[in-house]
Amino acid sequence: MTDVGMFDKIDDPQDRQIGGRHYKGYAISPYDFISQNKLNFFQGVCIKYLVRYLEKGGEEDLQKVKHYCDLEISRLRKDKKIIEKRKMRK
């Protein structure tokens, strides 16, 4: 049976962190920084991993940053080729 009062008190999600405390010591959380600056997915994940690598993932988090940078470079190069092909058609 469903607890009818389960939604009576809904906490602010910004007041809690799931899975550790690695963002709690900062003046602004990565989520707040990313959303307030309207950053894209690539920028957001890089910030997230850069901020936490000393407290959580260490070298693995830095490897993830490198991986996302490689993905973004690849995307930019593909986009550049598409734009150049469109210019040639004109």
N, C-alpha and C positions, 0 to 999 in steps of 0.2 A: 504494500500500500504506500502511496506517496505521502510524504510529510507536507502538509498544507502550508506550514510556516517556513519552509526551507528558503523562501525568497524574501522573507520579512526583513532580514538584515543582510544587505549586500555590501560587502567591503569594497573600498576603492582599490582596484587592481594595482594602482601605483604604490599602495602601502605594503605590498608583499612581493616577494620574489620566490619563485619555485626553483628548487634545486641548487641552493647555495646562497652565499652572501657576497659574492665577488663583485657586485655592483654597488653595494650599500655604502661604501666609503667615499663615493664621489659626490661632488656638489650637484651634478645633474646626471641623471641616468642616461645610458646610451639611447634608450628608447625615446626619452624626452628630446634629446639633442637631435636625433634622426628625424623625428616627426616635426619638431618645431622649425627645422631647417629644410623640410620637404625633400629629404635626400632620397635617391632611388635605392633599389634593392642592393645593388653592388656596393654603393657607398655605405649603406647601413650595415651590411654584414662585415665589411672591413673594419668599421669603427667598433662594432661589437667585439670582434676577435682581438683587435689591438688593445682595447681597454682592459680586457679580462685576462690576457695571456699570462701575466705574472702571478695572478691569484688562482687561475684555474687550469688552463690547458697547456701552458708552457710552449715548447717548440711546436707542438701539434697545431696550436692556434695560429702561430706565425706561418706554418705551412699552409693552413687554410686561407690566410690572407693572400699568400703568393698564388695559390690556386685560383682564387676569385679574381685577382689581378690578371692572371693569364687568360681567364675566360673573358674578361672585359676587353683586353687588348685584342683578342680574336674577334670579338663582336664588332669592335670599332673598325678593324681592318676589313671585315666583310661588308659593313655598312659603307665604308669608303669606296670599295669596289662597286657596289650597287649604285652609289651616287655618280661615280665616274662613268659607268655604263649609260646611265640616264642622260648625262651631259653629251655623250658622244652621239646619241640618237637625235638630238636637236639640230 
